[in-house]
Amino acid sequence: MNNSSRPSIAIAGAGLAGLCLAQSLHRAGIDVRVYERDSGPFARRQGYRITVDKDGRAALRRCVPPNLYELISTVAGAPGGYFRITNKDLRDAVTVRFDENIPDQAAVQMDRQTLRAILLRGLEDRVHFGKGAVGVEQDSSGAVLHLSDGGSTRADVVVGADGVGSVLRATTLPGHDPVDSGMYALYGRTPLRVRGRSMVPQALTSSGVLAIGDRPGRCMFFTSMRFGEQPSAAFRRLAPGHDAPVDDDYVMWGLVFSGADDPFPDQQPTSSQLHEFAVGLVGEFHSVAKELIAESQPEYTMKVKLTAAPRPRGWQMSRVTLVGDAVHAMPPLGAHGGNTALRDAALLAEKLEHAVAHGASLEHALSAYQDEMVPYAFQSVDEASKQLRRLTGSNPVQRWILLRALPRLHRATVS
Ligand SMILES: Cc1cc2nc3c(=O)[nH]c(=O)nc-3n(C[C@H](O)[C@H](O)[C@H](O)COP(=O)(O)OP(=O)(O)OC[C@H]3O[C@@H](n4cnc5c(N)ncnc54)[C@H](O)[C@@H]3O)c2cc1C
């Protein structure tokens, strides 16, 4: 422990996992400091809407104070609805109904910026923006986190929550960089209502839709983000003095494609070039999908390379660990990445808080977290990778079943 004997934890990265962990440790009276590379909380787009499932909700409920959990639940979309896998014409092949009977466990849609704004509440003097992690060194009594401004900070434990491109992974888990799948995704957002008209047909407003293209390797998905209560009103009521970063309902869409079959025209494309590229990719899909992209805000278009992390083997016991995408990056299929990151945060918080309360070894706490995290997280990595292969692969039998046979068994949801 440090001189004050109050344990200190330094976290690199103020994303979902880093902030959720910091919330819990701060409530437990632990000296927690978060170092974030970005200059401010919304300096960069990090995706828009996120499906938070029962694991993610349980983690948030455990880590944040009750008033913030109430705010999270209030602004989240209504639970329930469907997930639909369709052909390019939006004819259903497979539909899954989300369970809404257990209110606190049902999957809900959350706006990511709103969730981050809530997770930052109460941590204002704990989170240091514009200070990226550049490396970490450890010894028997703690670790030193080196920062991009030339400074450094010593803590009893350092946690790498610095996302898929984690800098801390190189020293903590050398040789475990995520493996490139060769696939990319473009993401964007479109206002839910444009010129007074809903961009999504009534039948699909409470559905997540994943449409598979006729050309192997391509698929398109979209989901509406309809706030349960308008965030500005909910923040005024439950978090006065703080502004909601987003207030209007929107539709998040994504297009998955193969980088080899559809190479980007430019190495460093701008968001408007990415938007133009998306317009070209969506040509074969239903007019609802085409309109969503045509009417989207080009400046919000971003691209993500789809990768999957290799399973860690022989992870050494130490004073440094990793949470979230830093250790288990996975393709964004099945909505597991963020929920697993939140689950890690809650599990690591529990292990650290227990060790601190009982004067037990912090190294053992990290090791126990890693032993428990790896099986559930890498099951999700395997599932998401399998789903990516299944939905974008070229197996003719699977494709015939998904794109021709199954859609014939369902009535058209949209004309
Ligand atoms: C468009 C999109 C949609 C998605 N939808 C879902 C979904 O519906 N459900 C789901 O569960 N998952 C979803 N995911 C995946 C999910 O977003 C990630 O798995 C999740 O954000 C991982 O959380 P994290 O805290 O580990 O990393 P991040 O949220 O990426 O946070 C990492 C943070 O670290 C910071 N950082 C990076 N490098 C450094 C450094 N060197 N020093 C300090 N800070 C650094 C970054 O700026 C960032 O703030 C989606 C992803 C995308 C892109």
The ligand as a Tripos MOL2 file, in Angstrom:
@<TRIPOS>MOLECULE
LIG
   53    58     1     0     0
SMALL
NO_CHARGES

@<TRIPOS>ATOM
      1 C1        -20.6600    1.1860  -33.0780 C.3       1 LIG1
      2 C2        -20.4940    0.1740  -31.9960 C.ar      1 LIG1
      3 C3        -21.6220   -0.4340  -31.4270 C.ar      1 LIG1
      4 C4        -21.4860   -1.3230  -30.3710 C.ar      1 LIG1
      5 N1        -22.6040   -1.8700  -29.8230 N.ar      1 LIG1
      6 C5        -22.4880   -2.6360  -28.7220 C.ar      1 LIG1
      7 C6        -23.6480   -3.1370  -28.0680 C.ar      1 LIG1
      8 O1        -24.7740   -2.8970  -28.4840 O.2       1 LIG1
      9 N2        -23.4870   -3.8740  -26.9200 N.ar      1 LIG1
     10 C7        -22.2350   -4.1660  -26.4390 C.ar      1 LIG1
     11 O2        -22.1480   -4.8190  -25.3950 O.2       1 LIG1
     12 N3        -21.1200   -3.7320  -27.0620 N.ar      1 LIG1
     13 C8        -21.2110   -2.9700  -28.1760 C.ar      1 LIG1
     14 N4        -20.0880   -2.5050  -28.7870 N.ar      1 LIG1
     15 C9        -18.7700   -2.8490  -28.2120 C.3       1 LIG1
     16 C10       -18.4700   -1.9180  -27.0450 C.3       1 LIG1
     17 O3        -18.6000   -0.5860  -27.4640 O.3       1 LIG1
     18 C11       -17.0700   -2.1320  -26.4970 C.3       1 LIG1
     19 O4        -16.8790   -3.4870  -26.2540 O.3       1 LIG1
     20 C12       -16.9040   -1.3370  -25.2010 C.3       1 LIG1
     21 O5        -16.9330    0.0450  -25.4730 O.3       1 LIG1
     22 C13       -15.6130   -1.7070  -24.4960 C.3       1 LIG1
     23 O6        -15.4850   -0.8850  -23.3590 O.3       1 LIG1
     24 P1        -14.0350   -0.5030  -22.8420 P.3       1 LIG1
     25 O7        -14.2370    0.3780  -21.6670 O.co2     1 LIG1
     26 O8        -13.2250   -1.7220  -22.6970 O.co2     1 LIG1
     27 O9        -13.3840    0.3130  -24.0240 O.3       1 LIG1
     28 P2        -13.8100    1.7240  -24.6130 P.3       1 LIG1
     29 O10       -15.2410    2.0070  -24.3580 O.co2     1 LIG1
     30 O11       -13.3070    1.7130  -26.0210 O.co2     1 LIG1
     31 O12       -12.9590    2.7610  -23.7560 O.3       1 LIG1
     32 C14       -11.5520    2.8370  -23.8310 C.3       1 LIG1
     33 C15       -11.1520    4.2330  -23.3900 C.3       1 LIG1
     34 O13        -9.7350    4.2830  -23.2880 O.3       1 LIG1
     35 C16        -9.2670    5.4590  -23.9070 C.3       1 LIG1
     36 N5         -7.8810    5.2250  -24.2960 N.ar      1 LIG1
     37 C17        -7.3990    4.6040  -25.3940 C.ar      1 LIG1
     38 N6         -6.0720    4.5450  -25.3690 N.ar      1 LIG1
     39 C18        -5.6970    5.1390  -24.2140 C.ar      1 LIG1
     40 C19        -4.4310    5.3780  -23.5930 C.ar      1 LIG1
     41 N7         -3.2900    5.0060  -24.1690 N.pl3     1 LIG1
     42 N8         -4.4190    6.0140  -22.3920 N.ar      1 LIG1
     43 C20        -5.5680    6.4140  -21.7810 C.ar      1 LIG1
     44 N9         -6.7890    6.2220  -22.3400 N.ar      1 LIG1
     45 C21        -6.8330    5.5830  -23.5300 C.ar      1 LIG1
     46 C22       -10.2220    5.6980  -25.0600 C.3       1 LIG1
     47 O14       -10.1940    7.0520  -25.4920 O.3       1 LIG1
     48 C23       -11.5430    5.3110  -24.3920 C.3       1 LIG1
     49 O15       -12.1290    6.4010  -23.7090 O.3       1 LIG1
     50 C24       -20.1940   -1.6430  -29.8880 C.ar      1 LIG1
     51 C25       -19.0640   -1.0680  -30.4800 C.ar      1 LIG1
     52 C26       -19.2070   -0.1610  -31.5280 C.ar      1 LIG1
     53 C27       -17.9750    0.4530  -32.1400 C.3       1 LIG1
@<TRIPOS>BOND
     1     1     2 1
     2     2     3 ar
     3     2    52 ar
     4     3     4 ar
     5     4     5 ar
     6     4    50 ar
     7     5     6 ar
     8     6     7 ar
     9     6    13 1
    10     7     8 2
    11     7     9 ar
    12     9    10 ar
    13    10    11 2
    14    10    12 ar
    15    12    13 ar
    16    13    14 ar
    17    14    15 1
    18    14    50 ar
    19    15    16 1
    20    16    17 1
    21    16    18 1
    22    18    19 1
    23    18    20 1
    24    20    21 1
    25    20    22 1
    26    22    23 1
    27    23    24 1
    28    24    25 2
    29    24    26 1
    30    24    27 1
    31    27    28 1
    32    28    29 2
    33    28    30 1
    34    28    31 1
    35    31    32 1
    36    32    33 1
    37    33    34 1
    38    33    48 1
    39    34    35 1
    40    35    36 1
    41    35    46 1
    42    36    37 ar
    43    36    45 ar
    44    37    38 ar
    45    38    39 ar
    46    39    40 ar
    47    39    45 ar
    48    40    41 1
    49    40    42 ar
    50    42    43 ar
    51    43    44 ar
    52    44    45 ar
    53    46    47 1
    54    46    48 1
    55    48    49 1
    56    50    51 ar
    57    51    52 ar
    58    52    53 1
@<TRIPOS>SUBSTRUCTURE
     1 LIG1         1 GROUP 0 **** ****
